[in-house]
């Protein structure tokens, strides 16, 4: 397995290399202290035209607001009693129970805008009191039983990429907490080529798994933006979706079985290929976000590496025409494997952001066709050449009938090259005084336009103050026969006095609005701490009570990630 | 909506018309008494060659063993106290609360071999004490709360087609029980064409729904063998699969949302098109078999009626070659919408059963190619002409590489014409002294051959006595990337002294064997009363406890179909 790099503490990207925080040993030699990562200047990541556009739209003037030095991040002493630590050591070994500053900081929170604001401000109040690394299902089960007995909160840690506060929940009883890093459980346990199934540890990441599978001519094909760092256990715990999920399926669809260690014992769930033996317990473990236990093994459906991959760009004149076109593909099961329709604001931003002759040509071409900038659609087809050709042609003719024009492969390939770039850019924008965050939902084709208008309206109203306006950009990133997801990116001039309050207010308004319009609370980011006040609106009070009953049976003392998923 | 005919009491087929049981009013004019249905003689449903084949294989001599007259079926007096009945009447109205003999008999049990044996022997000890028909979600919720208060057991009744004792469970506390017939809740509530969603009452059946959808150019496409009688609520409650599920998806996949009325309140579940808002509660209601409450509304994914439908037959030399061929299609996502591979014994029986010149030609053709009878594969392709053509061609070339020869469309069309016939034939075989039953499972492609051998071995050992052998025939009826289902039909000379014991022993042996070999307890028939002793082997003791915790929260007094799903 290749090395799995850790994320840098105050932003995105690998801790090793150019973006790394430098570790300095403290004077006492015990705790490491860490210097802030140097993120590229905003001028390096955004072309001048794009910066000008943002200044004009947002009433924002670029300014330097770098994060506090990592060495000055405030971290309370570990609350784990020495007796408790020793019992953990007895179970896992000294080297797998860590309470040092660096380990605790690296496992503090996830990578949402709020997480980054806290870390940039020098606040690590959400850091665990210790970091432990079990090596097997049995060790994890024993660990959970022990923590249940000791009243120690357990927060599973995969890649640390949550953007909904999945690692930042607070325990109502304020008990000591440990981060259970699954990095030691990151190997392939079994490969069944005939059945297209691979069984892996929860800490396995996408790049390592794809490298392994490629040697057997196989792929998983799950490619969310967090792909470089996120783990299989994390995907399962949060019901992740990837950029090609329209084609290969959501992560839910890829999980054929899993093992969930709980304080009350171990559940082995799933009967591939399918079963009617009672309600789907596997579906209870998927999306359980650590609140029912720790996923210690996952069996995944893999597929042959595609022999053909074709990416292309298309342009619709309007958002409504784009949605109608996708809806038509969807009902005929002709959606591409990757489908991504940007609204006019996102299309404009993408075009301003793109550089080089390709981008200029594209802009001229759109101008020549008098389409304005319109709405950009990126499609990707993957699979066997014969079926890709047939699906692509049938879809192309429907897209043309729906008023789209083809922009060619260059646009598609360009999107593909930059598919993991956005979170890297964010750090530079934060340094320059911007609010940058995303949120997402999904709705039926019928409700989607209303949800879109409602979310945009709520964000613009909440963040528009004193002549300043946010930029709210949207795109559809996953299509289904019955509807689609909607992914929203918000940029605004940050309120440096009360930045957390500024976003919490906007997020609350947007969430209320999208739920009222018929959207789901989250399409692929999960509930975490950030969405849990709304879970009851999604599943009803009785639905929450059912989840509580399950939690009570598996985790009677409520030690499993108590700050997420379920409202207090 | 067209009339929805009821099933005849002692067998399969509509109660109205030629196969109907005749209703005679009793002398007191109060209770109806019913005469047995006249099933066709075995000579009318099986060609001579097939009968000879069966006699030879099974050591069976056709004999007349007709069912007891319906008028003589033993039925205990209703145990529902008059006070309780009056409270039900107060809630639902006099005409929707029935305790008469005919209603109680029509709602006694399902249509498994054991159900039919009991009914044919004149035993209706599993009949409900009353039959009620609520008209809405609200009425059903109020009914459940009332029954919970009164300690009355509630068994939901859709089409009455369960083959796993889903309607024949016994209550450990022996409380009075009512059958909740959902026939009044059988209309379309909403159609969202753009989102490909239809919302219906749980009592809606396939033919009525397809007729409605056809007027809008749409189809559901869920076609199990019970299609003429089974209901949407029943499909959801049992995680049904249909003959085209390989293409359109299992019923689980078609449910976008549902309403579950429980003694503790109403759950509204599902967020189309997809959500990551916590564990999947919809998946807990699917497969709940009435044990958590009553499904009172279902929202289903529909699709355009296929413009192209192509059915064809293929032949493999051996079962192993057939499985390998399907596995290869499966891993490349090239499985047809309908796929059905028969083993050598089933292929031989099908050929003997087929009559007319087409069948003779087919037999000659197979003989000419020196393939023996081999293994018959029926495939069906449905959808847009262009994509059907591409998928069909790509699959055909893989099938040829795997050693299959094409037999042409006639074989496919013939299967299609007779797709609902088997359960009708069964009654005539029962009349002639045969044991006839089916069971089913699913396993990964790797485990499937072992599961097949294990089940056949167990059944042959259990039913082979005194020189007599059962005929055990198998086919794959649903394919997945990771594995397939296995459907087994058993015929044997019935032990007329202890027929129930004969089958229970065989079923126990087969179930133990298939679970030990890695099969699932049931792929699409559900758990019911018949499989519940094995549920713990499928999901583990902790898995059963999780389901119990959910049931305890929703149904604290355990009135919801207590004899099914969960072991005592």
Interface residues (C-beta under 8 A of the other chain):
Chain A: X192 X194 X195 X196 X197 X238 X239 X240 X241 X250 X252 X256 X262 X264 X265 X266 X267 X268 X269 X271 X272 X273 X274 X275 X276 X277 X278 X279 X280 X281 X283 X284 X285 X286 X287 X288 X289 X292 X301 X303 X304 X327 X330 X331 X332 X333 X334 X383 X384 X386 X387 X389 X390 X391 X393 X394 X442 X443 X444 X445 X446 X447 X478 X480 X481 X482 X483 X484 X485 X520 X521 X522 X523 X524 X525 X526 X527 X531 X535 X538 X539 X540 X542 X543 X545 X546 X547 X548 X549 X550 X552 X553 X554 X565
Chain B: X192 X194 X195 X196 X197 X238 X239 X240 X241 X250 X252 X256 X262 X264 X265 X266 X267 X268 X269 X271 X272 X273 X274 X275 X276 X277 X278 X279 X280 X281 X283 X284 X285 X286 X287 X288 X289 X292 X301 X303 X304 X327 X330 X331 X332 X333 X334 X383 X384 X386 X387 X389 X390 X391 X393 X394 X442 X443 X444 X445 X446 X447 X478 X480 X481 X482 X483 X484 X485 X520 X521 X522 X523 X524 X525 X526 X527 X531 X535 X538 X539 X540 X542 X543 X545 X546 X547 X548 X549 X550 X552 X553 X554 X565
